[in-house]
């Protein structure tokens, strides 16, 4: 078994009795496995902590693993997912897991040919963290991505006569998909197994993703691993993050929720001010470019703030520029106490708020996208296809508000967005309708 021999000693192979060797030979049958670093072939061996072998034997016969769940974001994610699956299966067999051990087996940078034990962890999550993880993984799901086949490569394959080339092409065609695990889920799981708050070092990538991030960095000059990690969460995992943050159980205190709300209000005011400045002064840059530049500056200032004074300065400057948002005015003392007591957590939570912020345009697109996929989208599609004036656009979207499952404040923001930006609202609606039609035709 890889990793069985002691490391950094004179022994080059495992030494022990025949009985122990026999047990080790069959030991993997009772373990579970998860891949965490596909580019390096890194796997986690998950070993349950047992008190009753007979009960475990009955449980093991019914234990099934979905193939997509064999891919994890890190050893912490792999362990908690394994314990979750054991818990779900074990409830039927009166079996409850106490914890597990994780052995990470993979290659190291200085030796690509040898498999070694890179890490060992004992996982005993608290009941609260275990519940948080199960809620989180119910929202953040692994995704299967299909690899697009190039038409030219197919024609080339038909013309290929060499047997070796045909074998190589066949091997490539077999790998037609790959599975990705959400970045946010990996970070949250790692924090939970370490007993940290789920958003601790939220914008800092895990070491298991360095190879993937490095490939992306080479294709995006000027970016860093941290920036790519954060932007991936903000762009592709924002909806899941917002849904996860709606659970009250994940928060340690009300101050954390107040802080996120005040930061979202701050961003909303700053975006509105930027739009107002553009309308008054004009300029060569579009509003989208201005917002993007502002986002990058806020991220950069927060990421570079390392000490408590620096963190307080960055956050207080944002609050001052936005004109003291309502949540700050209501909970001034509690929020300043939170920042002073847990400045690093305040910085990390600020980055969470930045990644999860959904402006009116993004919220509007998500609402329309959800609507056109349901029955009420049919009438909306018909009305938008004929709309050419502001009055027609407003009338077309009027039928949508009855189906919007948001609070009154968000619904009001959507109505204001359509009123002020009816041309953009029309474009978004038509784009989502075309996407839905294309998806339907492809299916």
C-alpha positions as CSV (number, residue, x, y, z in Angstrom):
1,X,0.0,0.0,0.0
2,X,1.5,3.4,-0.9
3,X,2.5,5.3,2.2
4,X,2.8,2.2,4.4
5,X,6.6,2.3,4.8
6,X,8.0,4.9,7.3
7,X,9.2,8.0,5.5
8,X,12.7,9.4,5.5
9,X,14.3,6.3,7.0
10,X,16.5,3.5,5.8
11,X,13.6,1.3,5.0
12,X,12.4,1.2,1.4
13,X,9.5,-1.3,1.8
14,X,7.1,-2.4,4.5
15,X,8.4,-4.8,7.1
16,X,6.0,-6.8,9.3
17,X,4.5,-10.2,10.1
18,X,2.5,-12.4,7.6
19,X,-0.7,-11.9,9.6
20,X,-0.3,-8.1,9.4
21,X,0.5,-8.3,5.7
22,X,-2.7,-10.4,5.1
23,X,-4.8,-7.8,6.9
24,X,-3.2,-4.9,5.0
25,X,-3.8,-6.7,1.8
26,X,-7.6,-6.7,2.3
27,X,-7.8,-3.4,4.3
28,X,-8.7,-1.3,1.3
29,X,-12.0,-3.2,1.0
30,X,-13.3,-1.5,4.2
31,X,-12.0,2.0,3.2
32,X,-13.4,4.6,0.9
33,X,-11.6,6.8,-1.6
34,X,-11.8,10.3,-3.0
35,X,-9.8,12.1,-5.7
36,X,-8.7,15.6,-4.7
37,X,-6.0,16.6,-7.2
38,X,-6.7,15.0,-10.6
39,X,-3.7,16.6,-12.3
40,X,-1.3,14.9,-9.9
41,X,-3.3,11.7,-9.3
42,X,-3.8,12.5,-5.6
43,X,-6.3,10.4,-3.7
44,X,-7.6,10.3,-0.1
45,X,-7.9,7.0,1.7
46,X,-10.8,7.3,4.2
47,X,-10.7,4.9,7.1
48,X,-13.7,4.9,9.5
49,X,-13.2,4.6,13.2
50,X,-15.1,1.5,14.3
51,X,-16.5,0.2,17.6
52,X,-18.5,-2.8,16.3
53,X,-17.2,-4.8,13.3
54,X,-20.4,-6.8,12.9
55,X,-22.6,-3.7,12.7
56,X,-20.1,-2.1,10.2
57,X,-20.1,-5.3,8.1
58,X,-23.9,-5.0,7.7
59,X,-23.6,-1.4,6.9
60,X,-20.8,-1.8,4.4
61,X,-22.9,-4.1,2.2
62,X,-25.5,-1.3,1.7
63,X,-23.0,1.5,1.4
64,X,-23.0,3.0,-2.1
65,X,-21.0,5.9,-3.5
66,X,-22.1,8.1,-6.4
67,X,-19.2,8.3,-8.9
68,X,-19.5,12.1,-9.0
69,X,-19.0,12.3,-5.2
70,X,-15.6,10.5,-5.5
71,X,-14.2,13.9,-6.4
72,X,-13.6,16.3,-3.4
73,X,-12.2,19.7,-2.9
74,X,-9.6,18.6,-0.3
75,X,-9.1,16.1,2.5
76,X,-11.5,17.9,4.8
77,X,-14.2,17.9,2.1
78,X,-13.6,14.2,1.4
79,X,-13.8,13.2,5.1
80,X,-17.0,15.1,5.8
81,X,-18.6,13.8,2.7
82,X,-17.7,10.3,3.7
83,X,-19.1,10.8,7.2
84,X,-22.2,12.2,5.7
85,X,-22.7,9.2,3.4
86,X,-22.0,6.9,6.3
87,X,-24.5,8.7,8.4
88,X,-27.3,8.6,5.8
89,X,-26.7,4.9,5.2
90,X,-26.0,4.0,8.8
91,X,-29.4,5.3,10.0
92,X,-31.0,2.3,8.3
93,X,-28.5,-0.1,10.1
94,X,-28.3,1.5,13.5
95,X,-24.7,2.5,12.7
96,X,-23.4,5.9,13.6
97,X,-19.8,7.0,12.6
98,X,-17.6,8.5,15.3
99,X,-15.0,10.0,12.9
100,X,-12.5,8.9,10.4
101,X,-8.8,9.1,9.4
102,X,-7.7,10.5,6.1
103,X,-4.5,9.5,4.4
104,X,-3.6,11.6,1.4
105,X,-1.5,9.6,-1.2
106,X,0.0,11.4,-4.2
107,X,3.0,12.7,-6.0
108,X,5.2,15.5,-4.8
109,X,6.7,18.3,-6.9
110,X,10.3,16.9,-6.8
111,X,9.4,13.3,-7.7
112,X,6.6,12.8,-10.3
113,X,7.0,9.0,-10.4
114,X,6.7,8.0,-6.8
115,X,3.5,7.9,-4.7
116,X,4.0,9.0,-1.1
117,X,1.9,9.7,1.9
118,X,1.5,13.5,1.8
119,X,-0.8,14.1,4.7
120,X,-2.6,12.3,7.6
121,X,-5.6,13.7,9.4
122,X,-8.0,12.5,12.1
123,X,-11.5,14.0,11.7
124,X,-14.0,14.4,14.6
125,X,-16.3,17.2,13.6
126,X,-18.6,18.8,16.1
127,X,-22.4,18.3,15.7
128,X,-22.9,21.9,14.6
129,X,-20.1,21.8,12.0
130,X,-21.4,18.5,10.7
131,X,-24.9,20.0,10.2
132,X,-23.4,23.1,8.5
133,X,-21.4,20.9,6.2
134,X,-24.5,18.8,5.2
135,X,-26.4,22.0,4.5
136,X,-23.5,23.4,2.5
137,X,-23.0,20.3,0.4
138,X,-26.7,20.2,-0.3
139,X,-26.3,23.5,-2.1
140,X,-22.8,23.3,-3.5
141,X,-22.8,20.3,-5.9
142,X,-20.0,18.8,-7.9
143,X,-20.5,19.4,-11.6
144,X,-19.8,17.3,-14.7
145,X,-18.3,19.1,-17.6
146,X,-18.4,17.5,-21.1
147,X,-15.4,18.0,-23.3
148,X,-16.3,19.3,-26.7
149,X,-15.1,17.1,-29.6
150,X,-13.5,19.0,-32.4
151,X,-14.9,18.1,-35.9
152,X,-11.5,18.4,-37.4
153,X,-10.1,15.8,-34.9
154,X,-12.9,13.4,-35.9
155,X,-12.1,13.7,-39.6
156,X,-8.4,13.4,-38.8
157,X,-9.1,10.2,-36.9
158,X,-11.0,8.7,-39.9
159,X,-8.0,9.4,-42.1
160,X,-5.4,8.0,-39.7
161,X,-3.9,4.7,-40.7
162,X,-1.4,4.1,-38.0
163,X,-2.4,1.6,-35.3
164,X,-0.6,3.5,-32.6
165,X,-2.2,6.8,-33.5
166,X,-5.6,5.1,-33.5
167,X,-5.0,3.8,-30.0
168,X,-3.9,7.2,-28.8
169,X,-7.0,8.9,-30.3
170,X,-9.2,6.2,-28.7
171,X,-7.7,6.8,-25.3
172,X,-8.3,10.6,-25.7
173,X,-12.0,10.0,-26.7
174,X,-12.6,7.9,-23.7
175,X,-11.9,10.9,-21.4
176,X,-14.9,12.8,-22.6
177,X,-15.8,14.5,-19.3
178,X,-14.3,15.9,-16.1
179,X,-15.7,16.7,-12.7
180,X,-15.2,19.9,-10.8
181,X,-15.7,20.6,-7.1
182,X,-16.7,24.1,-6.1
183,X,-13.9,26.3,-4.6
184,X,-16.1,27.7,-1.9
185,X,-17.2,24.2,-0.8
186,X,-13.5,23.2,-0.5
187,X,-12.6,26.2,1.6
188,X,-15.7,25.9,3.9
189,X,-15.1,22.2,4.5
190,X,-11.5,22.7,5.4
191,X,-12.4,25.4,7.9
192,X,-15.1,23.2,9.5
193,X,-12.7,20.3,10.1
194,X,-10.2,22.7,11.7
195,X,-12.8,24.2,14.0
196,X,-12.6,27.6,12.3
197,X,-15.5,29.8,11.2
198,X,-16.7,28.7,7.8
199,X,-15.6,32.0,6.1
200,X,-12.0,32.0,7.6
201,X,-9.5,32.9,4.8
202,X,-12.3,32.7,2.3
203,X,-10.3,34.3,-0.5
204,X,-7.2,32.2,0.1
205,X,-6.9,29.1,-2.2
206,X,-6.2,25.6,-0.9
207,X,-2.9,24.0,-1.8
208,X,-4.6,21.2,-3.7
209,X,-5.7,23.7,-6.4
210,X,-2.4,25.3,-7.1
211,X,-1.7,23.4,-10.3
212,X,-5.2,24.3,-11.7
213,X,-4.8,27.9,-10.7
214,X,-1.3,28.1,-12.2
215,X,-2.6,27.0,-15.6
216,X,-5.3,29.7,-15.4
217,X,-2.8,32.3,-14.3
218,X,-0.5,31.6,-17.3
219,X,-3.5,32.3,-19.6
220,X,-4.4,35.5,-17.7
221,X,-1.4,37.7,-17.4
222,X,-1.4,40.0,-14.4
223,X,-3.6,37.7,-12.3
224,X,-2.7,35.9,-9.1
225,X,-3.8,32.6,-7.7
226,X,-5.8,34.4,-5.0
227,X,-7.5,36.7,-7.5
228,X,-8.5,33.8,-9.8
229,X,-9.8,31.8,-6.9
230,X,-11.9,34.7,-5.6
231,X,-13.3,35.7,-9.1
232,X,-14.2,32.1,-9.8
233,X,-16.3,32.0,-6.6
234,X,-17.8,35.4,-7.3
235,X,-18.7,34.6,-10.9
236,X,-19.7,31.0,-10.9
237,X,-20.6,30.1,-7.4
238,X,-22.4,33.3,-6.2
239,X,-25.9,31.9,-6.4
240,X,-25.0,28.9,-4.2
241,X,-23.1,31.1,-1.8
242,X,-26.1,33.4,-1.4
243,X,-28.4,30.5,-0.7
244,X,-26.0,29.1,1.8
245,X,-25.8,32.4,3.6
246,X,-29.5,32.5,4.1
247,X,-29.2,29.7,6.8
248,X,-29.2,31.2,10.3
249,X,-27.5,28.2,11.7
250,X,-24.2,28.9,10.0
251,X,-23.7,32.2,11.8
252,X,-22.0,32.5,15.2
253,X,-23.7,35.8,16.1
254,X,-26.2,38.4,14.8
255,X,-23.3,40.8,14.3
256,X,-22.0,38.7,11.4
257,X,-25.3,38.9,9.6
258,X,-25.6,42.7,10.3
259,X,-22.1,43.2,9.0
260,X,-22.8,41.4,5.7
261,X,-26.0,43.4,5.3
262,X,-24.3,46.7,5.9
263,X,-21.5,45.8,3.5
264,X,-24.1,44.9,0.8
265,X,-25.8,48.2,1.4
266,X,-22.5,49.9,1.1
267,X,-21.7,48.4,-2.2
268,X,-25.2,49.2,-3.5
269,X,-24.7,52.9,-2.6
270,X,-21.2,53.0,-4.1
271,X,-22.5,51.5,-7.4
272,X,-25.3,54.0,-7.5
273,X,-22.9,56.9,-6.9
274,X,-20.7,55.7,-9.7
275,X,-23.7,55.6,-12.1
276,X,-24.7,59.1,-11.0
277,X,-21.2,60.4,-11.6
278,X,-21.2,59.0,-15.1
279,X,-24.6,60.6,-15.9
280,X,-23.4,64.0,-14.7
281,X,-19.8,64.0,-16.1
282,X,-19.8,61.4,-18.8
283,X,-16.5,59.9,-19.9
284,X,-15.0,57.3,-22.2
285,X,-15.4,54.4,-19.9
286,X,-18.7,52.5,-19.7
287,X,-20.6,52.0,-16.5
288,X,-19.7,48.3,-16.5
289,X,-16.0,49.2,-16.7
290,X,-16.3,51.6,-13.9
291,X,-18.0,49.0,-11.6
292,X,-15.4,46.4,-12.6
293,X,-12.6,48.8,-11.7
294,X,-14.3,49.7,-8.3
295,X,-14.8,46.0,-7.5
296,X,-11.1,45.3,-8.2
297,X,-10.0,48.2,-6.0
298,X,-12.2,47.0,-3.1
299,X,-10.9,43.5,-3.4
300,X,-7.3,44.6,-3.6
301,X,-7.6,46.9,-0.6
302,X,-9.2,44.2,1.5
303,X,-6.8,41.5,0.4
304,X,-3.8,43.6,1.1
305,X,-5.0,44.7,4.6
306,X,-3.1,42.4,7.0
307,X,-3.1,44.2,10.4
308,X,-6.1,45.4,12.5
309,X,-5.5,49.1,11.8
310,X,-5.3,48.5,8.1
311,X,-8.5,46.4,8.1
312,X,-10.4,49.0,10.1
313,X,-9.2,51.8,7.8
314,X,-10.4,50.0,4.6
315,X,-13.8,49.1,6.0
316,X,-14.4,52.5,7.6
317,X,-13.4,54.3,4.4
318,X,-16.0,52.3,2.4
319,X,-18.7,53.1,5.0
320,X,-17.8,56.8,4.9
321,X,-17.8,57.0,1.1
322,X,-21.2,55.3,1.0
323,X,-22.7,57.7,3.5
324,X,-23.3,55.4,6.4
325,X,-25.8,52.7,5.2
326,X,-28.9,52.0,7.3
327,X,-27.7,48.8,8.9
328,X,-24.6,50.6,10.2
329,X,-26.6,53.4,11.6
330,X,-28.9,50.9,13.4
331,X,-26.0,48.7,14.8
332,X,-23.1,51.1,15.0
333,X,-21.7,50.0,18.3
334,X,-22.1,46.2,17.7
335,X,-20.4,46.4,14.3
336,X,-17.5,48.4,15.5
337,X,-17.0,46.0,18.4
338,X,-17.1,43.1,15.9
339,X,-14.4,44.7,13.7
340,X,-12.2,45.6,16.7
341,X,-12.4,42.2,18.3
342,X,-12.2,40.0,15.2
343,X,-10.5,42.2,12.6
344,X,-9.3,39.2,10.4
345,X,-12.7,37.6,10.5
346,X,-14.2,41.0,9.5
347,X,-11.9,41.2,6.5
348,X,-12.7,37.7,5.5
349,X,-16.4,38.4,5.9
350,X,-16.1,41.5,3.8
351,X,-14.7,39.4,1.0
352,X,-17.6,37.0,1.4
353,X,-20.0,40.0,1.1
354,X,-18.2,41.2,-2.0
355,X,-18.3,37.8,-3.6
356,X,-22.0,37.3,-2.7
357,X,-23.3,40.8,-3.6
358,X,-25.9,40.7,-6.3
359,X,-26.7,44.0,-8.0
360,X,-30.0,44.9,-9.6
361,X,-28.8,43.8,-13.0
362,X,-27.6,40.4,-11.8
363,X,-30.7,39.8,-9.7
364,X,-32.9,40.8,-12.7
365,X,-31.1,38.4,-15.0
366,X,-31.4,35.5,-12.5
367,X,-35.1,36.3,-12.1
368,X,-35.8,36.3,-15.8
369,X,-33.7,33.2,-16.4
370,X,-35.8,31.4,-13.7
371,X,-39.0,32.6,-15.2
372,X,-38.4,31.6,-18.8
373,X,-37.7,28.1,-17.7
374,X,-41.1,27.8,-16.1
375,X,-44.6,28.1,-17.5
376,X,-45.0,31.8,-16.8
377,X,-42.0,32.4,-19.1
378,X,-44.2,31.6,-22.2
379,X,-46.3,34.7,-21.9
380,X,-43.3,36.8,-21.0
381,X,-41.5,35.6,-24.1
382,X,-44.4,36.4,-26.3
383,X,-44.7,39.9,-24.9
384,X,-41.0,40.7,-25.1
385,X,-40.7,39.6,-28.7
386,X,-43.2,42.3,-29.7
387,X,-42.0,45.0,-27.3
388,X,-40.2,48.0,-28.8
389,X,-41.1,50.9,-26.5
390,X,-40.7,51.6,-22.8
391,X,-44.4,51.2,-22.1
392,X,-44.5,47.8,-23.9
393,X,-41.4,46.6,-21.9
394,X,-42.9,47.6,-18.6
395,X,-46.2,45.9,-19.5
396,X,-44.4,42.7,-20.5
397,X,-42.6,42.5,-17.2
398,X,-45.6,43.4,-15.2
399,X,-46.8,39.8,-15.5
400,X,-43.5,38.6,-14.0
401,X,-43.7,40.2,-10.6
402,X,-46.5,37.9,-9.4
403,X,-44.1,34.9,-9.8
404,X,-41.0,36.5,-8.2
405,X,-40.1,34.6,-5.0
406,X,-38.2,37.5,-3.3
407,X,-38.9,39.9,-0.5
408,X,-40.6,43.3,-1.2
409,X,-37.3,45.2,-1.1
410,X,-35.8,43.1,-3.9
411,X,-39.0,43.2,-5.9
412,X,-39.0,47.0,-5.7
413,X,-35.4,47.0,-6.9
414,X,-36.3,44.9,-9.9
415,X,-39.2,47.3,-10.8
416,X,-36.9,50.3,-10.5
417,X,-34.3,48.6,-12.6
418,X,-36.8,48.0,-15.4
419,X,-38.1,51.5,-15.2
420,X,-34.7,53.2,-15.4
421,X,-33.0,50.8,-17.8
422,X,-35.9,49.5,-20.0
423,X,-33.6,49.0,-23.0
424,X,-31.1,46.9,-21.0
425,X,-34.0,45.0,-19.4
426,X,-35.3,44.2,-22.9
427,X,-31.9,43.0,-24.0
428,X,-31.5,40.7,-21.0
429,X,-35.0,39.2,-21.5
430,X,-34.3,38.5,-25.2
431,X,-30.9,37.0,-24.4
432,X,-32.4,34.6,-21.8
433,X,-35.2,33.6,-24.1
434,X,-32.7,32.8,-26.9
435,X,-30.6,30.8,-24.5
436,X,-33.7,28.8,-23.3
437,X,-34.7,28.1,-26.9
438,X,-31.2,26.9,-27.9
439,X,-31.1,24.7,-24.8
440,X,-34.5,23.2,-25.7
441,X,-33.4,22.5,-29.3
442,X,-30.2,20.9,-28.2
443,X,-32.0,18.6,-25.8
